Amino acid sequence: MADTKKVPASDGFRAQPYDGFNSDERPIDNESTIDAQNFAYTEDRKIGVTGAVFLILNKMIGTGIFSTPSGIFAATGSVGVCLMLWIIGGFLTFCGLSVFLEFGLAIPRSGGEKNYLERVYRHPKYLATCVLASQMILLGFSSGNSLAFGRYILYASGRETPDGWEARGIAVACVTFSVLLHSTLPKWGIRLFNVLGVFKVVILLFIVFSGFAALAGHRRVPNPHNFDNAFRIEDGDGYGGGGAYAYSNALLNIIYSYKGWENANYVLGELKNPRKTLAVAAPIAIGGVTILYVLANVAYFAAIPKSDLAKSEVIVAGLFFRNVFGESAAARSLPAFVALSNLGNVLAVSFAHARVNQELAKEGMLPFSRFWASNKPFNSPAASLFLHWLVTVVVLLAPPAGPAYSFIVNLYTYPGAWINGFVTIGLVYLQWNKSENWTSPWHTYLPISVIYLLANIFLAFVPFIPPEGDWNADGYPYYIFPVVGVGVLILGGVYWAFWTKILPRIGGYKVVADRTFDAAGVETVRYRKVPVHHASRMSSKASSSFDPSSPCYINDIKIYHNGLPGPFRIESDNLDVRLKATVDSNGKISNTDYRNRKGEHPKDPIFVDRRGNLYFTGDVRLAQVVIVIMGLACEAVGVPERVSIMVSPDIGDQRASTR
């Protein structure tokens, strides 16, 4: 096959690699080869900069800031180090934001890291998707928020040590209420978590201003003098002396509190002008939350003695209110407002994760996908909500009696270190590998990527290092949450092997991905089973055994041939293509006859010049057909060459060549 001069790629398309005739994905729609498109955003997408800021704030400000400061101080034993860790957490969040901004602005689609991992880790096909799906389904629970709700309710009712099975029972009731509300009255569920989202911001601001009052001496307890020699690391009553393991746990707790900063990346398809909106809204939201978090911790240290803070566990904010406002009924009611904010977070998380589960089911990735994808009987994702409820309840009730909050938080947060690490490695690879043709309106400098990568490596590996002293943490072996977290990711790999390799081999089919885009640029992915026809691998020697009436499929494109080299036929109802041609042993295409389903020769043809170079004009989707033709040519030659489809800025001059 003759080479041609490459035509410059347009802004929207890149060179399309075709890795053999049996490619499972529709190349022109595959996000692993197309980074950006000129989407036509519809008017009903109303989320602008302000809406995106609150979207991120509502997800970030959850139970973490009201509950995790106790465990963080207990792990470090230093007021100054705690405050520095919260600042470092904010800085690392900005580093992660920069990585996600570069990906998100280059691939402006809903889905977050699913798109980014699939863009980089294209082989083995679907492995990255399965691993991420395993983490999102099995560890996308609301257990930590629900447990915090239960403990704050007990504390508001007068219980000094709101722990044990009572708190877990209330937690189960909390997530059950949330799931039932979203299932039966979905609109009211959204309204309620939007209203409760305001509580979180108001309560956090109230804590910050109350902290300034406590610093000025307005508190019901003696001055704890926590800021005297603040950076001294102490080994006191219930805090300090944990070593590197304790610091990794503390940082995991802080990362948990900051989680939600990537929320807008999951719904990029719903943003107005996503490149501008995300680039403005995300830094504003994260900067504001970082300032509020640091000031809230200053408030806690201004009113709570160190030993009390270390032992308070989940109810840090409740203890703060008691020390500042006393034991009055009004002061006792304040923790109830924190509980309401926790309920709002449970509602928000269950709403979001249920839809993630449903989308994975719609794609056909889950067993019994039709059931999990159903909207019956209330026109809501009730089945997917039940799946979320089931995982949440199991995580709530499975741990033995005793403190479970820190374990749940670490289990929820830990696998994200691996995912974010691989996302960052992928970005560095794209930036340095020129053949990937990577471009983005946002650029993350290498030092930022390296810092974020090293932080995630620290969080991924240090929890396996035994802590100093007791090897149990809150009654659990120190290694339990990293082992379970890695196990869930490995389980995704095992599922991938069964789903795409073992079962297809037994059943005689292959899994393929149909990827389509609507007029607004919203991507729809469907994984389906396609019978394997060995014709595509047949040489001319075996052509006599092939039935040309049975086509091979690449998604909705049907391919008929009686062995290659030789004549072949391609049909696609979606693209309105009926094409006949012949390929010889040198891969040269000839005798091309291109028509539509009416039998007419289209105005914009696919044709071959004297040198065997393919050209097409008009609809760029025809590149899918050209890729199939070039794949057949490669099959005829018998060499798995890579094929490039170069799309020029001028729609009237498209060209295909091989390399």
C-alpha positions in Angstrom: 0.0 0.0 0.0 1.4 3.3 -1.0 2.0 6.0 1.5 0.7 9.5 1.1 1.5 12.9 2.5 -0.2 13.3 5.8 -3.0 15.9 5.9 -2.9 18.0 9.1 -5.4 16.9 11.7 -8.2 19.3 12.5 -8.7 20.6 16.0 -11.4 18.1 16.7 -9.8 14.9 15.5 -6.4 13.1 15.8 -4.8 10.3 14.0 -6.9 7.2 14.5 -5.0 4.0 15.3 -6.5 0.8 13.9 -5.0 -2.2 15.8 -6.1 -4.9 13.4 -9.3 -5.9 11.8 -10.9 -7.2 15.0 -10.8 -3.9 16.8 -13.7 -4.0 19.2 -14.5 -0.3 19.3 -16.0 2.2 16.9 -12.8 4.2 16.1 -14.3 7.5 15.2 -16.2 7.6 18.5 -13.7 6.0 20.8 -12.5 8.4 23.4 -9.1 6.7 23.5 -8.4 8.2 20.1 -10.5 11.4 20.0 -9.7 14.0 22.6 -12.0 16.9 21.8 -15.0 17.7 19.7 -16.8 20.9 18.8 -19.9 20.0 20.8 -23.1 21.9 20.3 -24.3 22.4 23.8 -28.1 22.7 24.3 -29.9 25.4 26.0 -31.2 23.2 28.8 -27.8 22.9 30.3 -28.1 25.6 32.9 -25.1 25.0 35.2 -22.9 28.0 34.9 -19.9 29.1 37.0 -22.0 29.9 40.1 -23.9 26.6 39.9 -20.7 24.6 39.4 -19.1 26.3 42.4 -22.0 25.2 44.6 -22.1 21.8 43.0 -18.5 21.2 44.1 -19.0 22.8 47.5 -22.1 20.7 48.3 -20.1 17.5 47.6 -16.9 18.6 49.4 -18.3 19.8 52.6 -19.6 16.6 54.1 -19.1 14.8 57.4 -15.3 14.9 57.2 -14.7 18.4 58.6 -17.1 17.8 61.4 -15.7 14.4 62.3 -12.1 13.6 61.1 -10.1 16.3 63.0 -10.1 14.0 66.0 -8.4 11.1 64.3 -5.9 13.5 62.5 -4.8 15.0 65.8 -4.7 11.6 67.5 -2.4 10.4 64.7 0.1 13.3 64.7 0.0 14.6 68.3 0.8 18.2 67.2 -1.5 21.1 66.7 0.8 22.8 64.2 1.4 19.7 62.2 -2.4 19.1 62.0 -2.9 22.6 60.6 0.0 22.1 58.1 -1.5 18.8 57.0 -4.8 20.5 56.3 -3.0 23.1 54.2 -1.0 20.3 52.5 -4.3 18.6 51.8 -5.6 21.7 50.1 -2.4 22.0 48.1 -2.6 18.3 47.0 -6.2 18.9 46.1 -5.2 21.8 43.8 -2.5 19.5 42.3 -5.1 16.9 41.6 -7.4 19.5 40.2 -4.8 20.6 37.8 -4.4 17.0 36.5 -8.2 16.6 36.2 -8.5 20.0 34.5 -6.1 19.1 31.8 -8.0 15.9 31.2 -11.4 17.4 31.6 -10.8 20.4 29.3 -9.3 18.1 26.6 -12.1 15.5 27.0 -15.2 17.6 27.9 -17.5 14.7 28.7 -19.2 13.5 31.8 -17.6 10.5 33.6 -14.5 11.8 35.2 -11.6 9.4 35.6 -13.4 6.7 33.6 -12.8 8.8 30.4 -9.2 9.6 31.4 -8.2 6.0 32.2 -9.8 4.7 29.0 -7.9 7.4 27.1 -4.5 6.2 28.3 -4.9 2.5 29.2 -6.4 1.3 26.0 -5.0 -2.2 26.2 -6.1 -4.7 27.5 -9.5 -3.4 26.3 -12.0 -2.6 29.1 -9.6 -3.5 31.9 -9.4 0.0 33.2 -13.2 0.4 33.0 -13.8 -2.8 34.9 -11.3 -2.0 37.7 -12.8 1.5 38.1 -16.3 0.1 38.1 -15.4 -2.4 40.8 -14.2 0.5 43.0 -17.2 2.7 42.3 -19.8 0.0 43.0 -18.3 -1.9 45.9 -16.7 1.1 47.7 -19.0 3.9 46.6 -21.0 3.7 49.8 -22.5 6.1 52.3 -21.5 4.3 55.4 -19.2 6.9 56.9 -21.8 9.7 56.5 -24.6 7.5 57.8 -22.6 6.5 60.9 -21.7 10.1 61.6 -25.4 10.9 61.4 -26.2 8.2 63.9 -23.6 9.3 66.4 -24.5 13.0 66.2 -28.2 12.1 66.8 -27.3 10.1 69.9 -25.0 13.0 71.1 -27.8 15.5 70.6 -30.1 13.3 72.7 -27.7 13.4 75.6 -25.5 10.4 75.1 -21.9 11.2 76.1 -20.4 8.1 74.3 -22.6 7.7 71.2 -21.0 4.6 69.8 -21.8 0.9 69.3 -24.7 -0.8 67.6 -27.2 1.9 68.4 -25.3 4.4 66.2 -25.0 1.8 63.4 -28.8 1.0 63.7 -29.6 4.7 63.2 -27.1 4.8 60.4 -28.9 2.0 58.6 -32.2 3.9 59.2 -30.6 7.0 57.7 -29.5 5.3 54.4 -32.7 3.4 54.2 -34.7 6.6 54.4 -32.5 8.2 51.8 -32.8 5.3 49.4 -36.6 5.1 49.8 -37.1 8.8 49.3 -35.0 8.8 46.1 -36.8 5.7 44.9 -40.4 6.8 45.6 -40.3 10.6 45.5 -37.1 11.4 43.4 -37.9 15.1 43.0 -38.4 15.6 46.7 -35.1 13.8 47.4 -33.3 16.3 45.2 -35.1 19.2 46.8 -34.2 18.0 50.3 -30.5 17.5 49.7 -30.3 20.9 48.1 -31.9 22.5 51.1 -29.7 20.5 53.5 -26.7 21.5 51.5 -27.1 25.1 52.7 -26.9 23.8 56.3 -23.4 22.5 55.8 -22.1 25.8 54.6 -24.0 27.8 57.3 -22.8 25.4 60.1 -19.2 25.5 58.9 -19.3 29.3 58.9 -20.9 29.3 62.3 -18.1 27.1 63.7 -15.4 29.4 62.2 -16.9 32.6 63.7 -17.5 30.8 67.0 -13.9 29.8 66.9 -12.8 33.4 66.7 -15.1 34.1 69.7 -13.4 31.2 71.6 -10.0 32.7 70.8 -11.2 35.9 72.3 -12.1 34.1 75.5 -15.8 33.5 75.0 -16.0 29.8 76.0 -17.4 27.7 78.8 -14.1 25.8 79.5 -10.6 27.0 80.5 -8.2 28.1 77.8 -6.7 24.8 76.5 -3.5 26.6 75.5 -3.3 24.4 72.4 -1.4 27.0 70.4 1.5 27.2 72.9 4.5 25.7 71.2 2.0 24.5 68.5 4.5 22.5 66.4 5.7 20.3 69.3 4.9 16.7 68.6 3.6 15.1 71.8 2.8 11.5 72.8 -0.1 12.1 75.2 -3.3 10.6 76.4 -4.7 8.9 73.3 -2.7 10.8 70.7 0.7 10.9 69.0 3.4 8.3 68.6 2.0 6.6 65.4 4.9 7.0 63.0 4.6 7.0 59.2 1.5 4.7 59.3 -0.3 7.3 61.5 0.6 10.1 59.2 -0.7 8.2 56.1 -3.9 7.6 58.0 -4.1 11.3 58.9 -3.6 12.3 55.3 -6.2 9.8 54.1 -8.7 11.4 56.6 -7.9 14.8 55.2 -8.2 13.6 51.6 -11.6 12.1 52.6 -12.7 15.6 53.9 -11.6 17.2 50.6 -13.3 14.5 48.4 -15.8 16.0 46.0 -13.5 18.4 44.3 -13.7 16.3 41.2 -17.5 16.4 41.2 -17.9 18.8 38.3 -15.7 16.5 36.1 -18.4 13.8 36.5 -21.1 16.1 35.0 -19.1 18.1 32.4 -21.8 17.3 29.9 -24.2 19.4 32.0 -22.1 22.5 32.2 -22.4 25.6 30.0 -19.2 26.1 28.1 -17.4 23.4 30.2 -13.9 24.5 29.5 -14.5 28.0 30.9 -16.9 27.0 33.6 -14.7 24.2 35.1 -11.5 26.3 34.9 -13.1 29.1 36.9 -15.5 27.3 39.3 -13.2 24.5 40.5 -10.3 26.7 41.8 -12.8 29.1 43.5 -14.6 26.2 45.3 -11.5 24.4 46.4 -9.8 27.6 47.5 -12.8 28.6 49.6 -13.2 25.1 51.1 -9.4 25.0 52.0 -9.7 28.4 53.9 -12.8 27.3 55.7 -11.3 23.9 56.7 -8.1 25.5 58.1 -10.2 28.1 60.1 -12.5 25.4 61.4 -9.6 23.4 62.8 -8.3 26.6 64.4 -11.7 26.9 66.0 -11.6 23.4 67.3 -8.2 23.8 68.8 -9.3 27.1 70.4 -12.1 25.4 72.4 -11.2 21.7 72.9 -8.4 20.4 75.1 -6.0 18.0 73.3 -7.0 14.8 75.2 -10.7 15.5 74.7 -10.2 16.2 71.0 -8.2 13.0 70.5 -11.0 10.9 72.2 -14.0 12.7 70.6 -13.7 10.7 67.3 -16.8 11.5 65.1 -18.4 14.1 67.4 -15.8 16.8 67.2 -18.2 19.5 66.2 -20.6 18.4 69.0 -17.9 18.7 71.6 -16.9 22.1 70.2 -20.5 23.4 70.6 -20.7 22.1 74.2 -17.4 23.8 75.2 -18.3 27.1 73.6 -22.1 27.3 74.4 -22.4 25.1 77.5 -24.9 22.4 78.4 -28.1 24.3 77.6 -30.9 22.8 75.5 -30.1 25.3 72.8 -26.5 24.2 72.8 -27.5 20.6 72.7 -29.6 21.2 69.6 -26.6 22.4 67.6 -25.2 18.9 67.0 -28.6 18.0 65.5 -28.0 20.5 62.8 -24.7 18.8 62.1 -26.6 15.5 61.9 -29.0 17.1 59.3 -26.0 18.2 57.2 -24.8 14.6 57.4 -28.2 13.4 56.2 -27.9 15.9 53.3 -24.6 14.3 52.3 -26.0 10.8 52.5 -28.8 12.0 50.2 -26.4 13.6 47.8 -24.0 10.6 47.7 -26.7 8.0 47.3 -28.3 10.1 44.5 -25.0 10.3 42.6 -23.7 6.8 43.2 -27.0 5.1 42.3 -26.9 6.8 38.9 -23.3 5.7 38.4 -24.4 2.1 39.1 -27.4 2.5 36.7 -25.2 3.9 33.9 -22.8 1.0 34.3 -25.8 -1.3 34.1 -27.1 0.4 31.0 -23.7 -0.1 29.4 -24.2 -3.8 30.0 -21.2 -4.2 32.4 -23.0 -5.7 35.3 -24.6 -9.1 35.7 -28.4 -8.8 35.4 -27.9 -5.4 33.8 -31.6 -5.0 32.8 -32.7 -5.2 36.4 -30.1 -2.8 37.7 -30.7 -0.3 34.8 -34.5 -0.3 35.3 -36.5 2.8 36.3 -39.5 0.8 37.4 -41.9 1.3 39.2 -41.4 4.9 40.2 -39.5 6.3 37.2 -36.4 6.3 39.4 -33.2 4.1 39.6 -34.8 2.1 42.4 -32.8 -1.1 41.7 -29.5 0.8 41.5 -30.4 2.6 44.8 -31.0 -0.8 46.3 -27.5 -1.9 45.2 -26.0 1.2 46.9 -28.1 0.5 50.0 -26.9 -3.1 50.1 -23.2 -2.2 49.9 -23.6 0.6 52.5 -25.4 -1.6 55.0 -22.9 -4.4 54.6 -20.0 -2.0 55.3 -21.9 -0.6 58.3 -22.7 -4.0 59.9 -19.7 -6.2 58.9 -17.1 -4.6 61.2 -17.1 -6.1 64.8 -18.4 -4.0 67.7 -16.3 -1.0 68.4 -15.2 2.2 66.7 -15.7 1.8 63.0 -15.7 5.3 61.6 -12.0 5.6 60.9 -11.9 2.2 59.2 -14.9 3.1 57.0 -13.3 6.4 56.0 -9.9 4.8 55.2 -11.6 2.0 53.2 -13.6 4.6 51.2 -10.6 6.8 50.5 -7.7 4.4 50.0 -8.4 2.9 46.5 -8.7 6.5 45.2 -4.9 6.8 45.8 -4.3 4.0 43.2 -6.8 5.4 40.7 -5.5 9.0 41.0 -1.9 7.7 40.7 -2.6 5.9 37.5 -4.5 8.9 36.1 -1.4 11.1 36.9 1.0 8.6 35.3 -1.3 8.6 32.2 -1.1 12.4 31.9 2.7 12.4 32.1 2.7 9.7 29.4 0.4 11.7 27.1 2.5 14.9 27.6 5.8 13.2 26.8 4.7 10.8 24.1 4.4 13.0 21.0 2.7 10.2 19.0 -0.3 10.6 21.2 -1.0 14.1 19.7 -2.2 15.3 23.2 -3.4 18.8 23.5 -5.5 20.6 26.1 -6.4 24.2 26.9 -5.0 23.6 30.4 -1.4 22.5 31.0 -0.2 20.8 34.2 3.5 21.3 34.7 5.6 18.3 35.4 6.5 19.2 39.0 2.8 19.4 39.9 2.1 16.0 38.4 5.2 14.5 40.2 4.1 16.0 43.6 0.6 14.6 43.2 1.9 11.2 42.0 4.3 11.0 45.0 1.5 11.8 47.4 -0.7 9.1 46.0 2.2 6.6 46.1 2.7 7.5 49.7 -1.0 7.0 50.5 -1.0 3.7 48.5 2.0 2.0 50.0 2.7 3.4 53.5 -0.5 1.8 55.0 1.2 -1.6 54.5 4.0 -0.6 56.8 3.4 -1.7 60.4 2.7 1.2 62.9 4.9 1.7 65.9 3.6 -0.1 69.0 0.3 -1.9 68.7 -0.4 -3.4 65.3 -4.2 -2.9 65.8 -5.9 0.4 64.9 -9.2 0.9 66.6 -9.5 -2.8 67.2 -8.6 -3.8 63.6 -5.4 -5.1 62.1 -3.5 -2.2 60.6 -3.4 -3.8 57.2 -7.1 -4.5 56.9 -8.2 -1.5 54.9 -5.3 -1.4 52.3 -5.7 -5.2 51.8 -9.5 -4.9 51.2 -9.0 -1.8 49.0 -6.5 -3.5 46.8 -8.6 -6.6 46.8 -11.5 -4.7 45.4 -9.4 -3.3 42.6 -8.0 -6.8 41.8 -11.6 -8.1 41.9 -12.3 -5.7 39.0 -9.5 -7.3 37.1 -10.9 -10.8 37.8 -14.3 -9.7 36.6 -12.7 -8.3 33.4 -11.1 -11.7 32.7 -14.4 -13.5 33.1 -16.5 -10.8 31.3 -14.2 -10.3 28.3 -12.1 -13.5 28.0 -13.4 -16.6 29.8 -17.2 -16.4 29.3 -16.9 -15.1 25.6 -14.6 -18.0 24.8 -17.1 -20.4 26.3 -20.1 -18.7 24.7 -18.5 -18.1 21.3 -18.9 -14.3 21.3 -16.9 -11.2 21.9 -17.7 -8.0 23.9 -17.8 -4.9 21.8 -18.4 -1.2 22.7 -20.9 0.9 20.8 -20.1 4.6 21.3 -22.4 7.3 19.9 -22.8 11.0 20.5 -26.0 13.0 20.3 -26.2 16.5 18.8 -25.2 18.0 22.2 -22.1 15.9 22.4 -23.3 13.5 25.1 -21.6 10.1 24.8 -23.6 6.9 25.1 -21.7 3.7 25.5 -23.2 0.2 25.1 -21.3 -3.0 25.6 -22.9 -5.9 23.8 -22.1 -9.5 22.8 -21.4 -10.2 19.1 -21.0 -13.7 17.8 -17.4 -14.4 16.7 -17.1 -15.2 13.0 -13.7 -16.5 12.1 -13.9 -15.2 8.6 -12.0 -12.1 9.5 -9.0 -14.2 10.4 -9.3 -16.6 7.4 -6.7 -16.6 4.7 -7.5 -17.3 1.1 -6.6 -20.9 1.7 -9.6 -21.4 3.9 -12.1 -19.3 1.9 -14.1 -22.2 0.7 -15.4 -22.9 4.2 -16.7 -19.4 4.7 -20.4 -18.5 4.3 -20.5 -15.0 2.8 -24.1 -14.6 3.8 -23.0 -14.4 7.5 -21.4 -11.0 8.1 -18.7 -10.0 10.6 -19.6 -7.0 12.7 -17.7 -4.0 13.9 -20.5 -2.5 15.9 -23.3 -1.6 13.3 -21.0 -2.0 10.3 -21.5 -5.4 8.6 -18.5 -6.9 6.6 -19.0 -9.6 4.0 -16.2 -11.4 2.3 -15.2 -14.9 1.1 -11.6 -14.7 2.4 -8.9 -12.1 1.8 -7.4 -11.0 -0.5 -10.5 -10.8 -2.7 -13.8 -8.9 -3.0 -15.7 -7.7 0.1 -18.9 -5.8 0.9 -19.6 -3.3 3.7 -23.0 -2.2 4.8 -24.1 0.2 7.5 -27.7 1.4 8.0 -26.6 4.0 10.5 -24.1 5.5 8.0 -26.3 4.8 5.0 -23.4 2.9 3.3 -23.4 0.1 0.7 -19.9 -0.4 -0.5 -18.3 -3.1 -2.7 -14.6 -3.3 -3.5 -11.7 -5.7 -4.0 -8.3 -5.9 -2.1 -5.3 -7.6 -3.5 -2.4 -9.3 -1.7 -0.5 -6.0 -1.7 -3.4 -4.3 0.1 -4.4 -2.2 -2.9 -8.1 -1.3 -3.0 -9.8 -1.4 -6.4 -13.2 -1.8 -8.2 -14.9 0.5 -5.5 -18.7 0.8 -5.9 -20.2 3.1 -3.2 -23.9 3.6 -2.9 -26.6 4.5 -0.3 -29.4 2.2 0.7 -31.6 3.5 -2.2 -28.9 2.3 -4.6 -27.9 5.8 -5.6 -24.3 7.0 -5.8 -23.9 9.6 -3.0 -22.9 13.2 -3.8 -20.0 12.9 -1.3 -18.2 9.7 -2.3 -15.6 7.4 -0.9 -13.1 6.7 -3.7 -9.6 5.4 -4.3 -7.0 7.1 -6.5 -4.5 5.3 -8.8 -2.0 4.9 -6.0 -4.5 3.1 -3.8 -5.1 6.0 -1.4 -8.5 6.3 0.1 -10.4 9.6 0.0 -13.8 10.6 1.3 -15.7 13.8 1.5 -18.7 15.1 3.5 -19.7 13.4 6.8 -16.6 12.7 8.9 -18.4 9.7 10.4 -17.4 7.9 7.1 -14.0 7.6 8.6 -15.4 4.6 10.4 -15.9 2.9 7.1 -12.5 3.9 5.8 -10.9 2.4 8.9 -12.7 -0.9 8.3 -11.5 -0.8 4.6 -7.9 -0.2 5.7 -8.2 -3.0 8.2 -9.3 -5.4 5.5 -6.3 -4.3 3.5 -4.1 -5.0 6.4 -5.7 -8.5 6.7 -5.1 -9.1 3.0 -1.4 -8.3 3.4 -1.2 -10.4 6.5 0.7 -7.8 8.5 -1.0 -6.1 11.4 0.0 -2.6 10.3 -1.3 0.5 12.1 -3.6 2.7 10.1 -4.1 6.5 10.4 -7.1 8.5 9.4 -6.0 12.1 8.9 -8.9 14.6 8.8 -8.0 18.0 7.4 -9.6 21.3 8.5 -11.3 21.4 5.1 -14.2 18.9 5.3 -14.1 18.6 1.6 -10.7 16.9 1.6 -10.3 13.9 3.9 -7.6 11.3 3.3 -6.7 7.9 4.6 -3.2 6.5 4.5 -1.2 3.8 6.2 1.9 3.9 8.2 
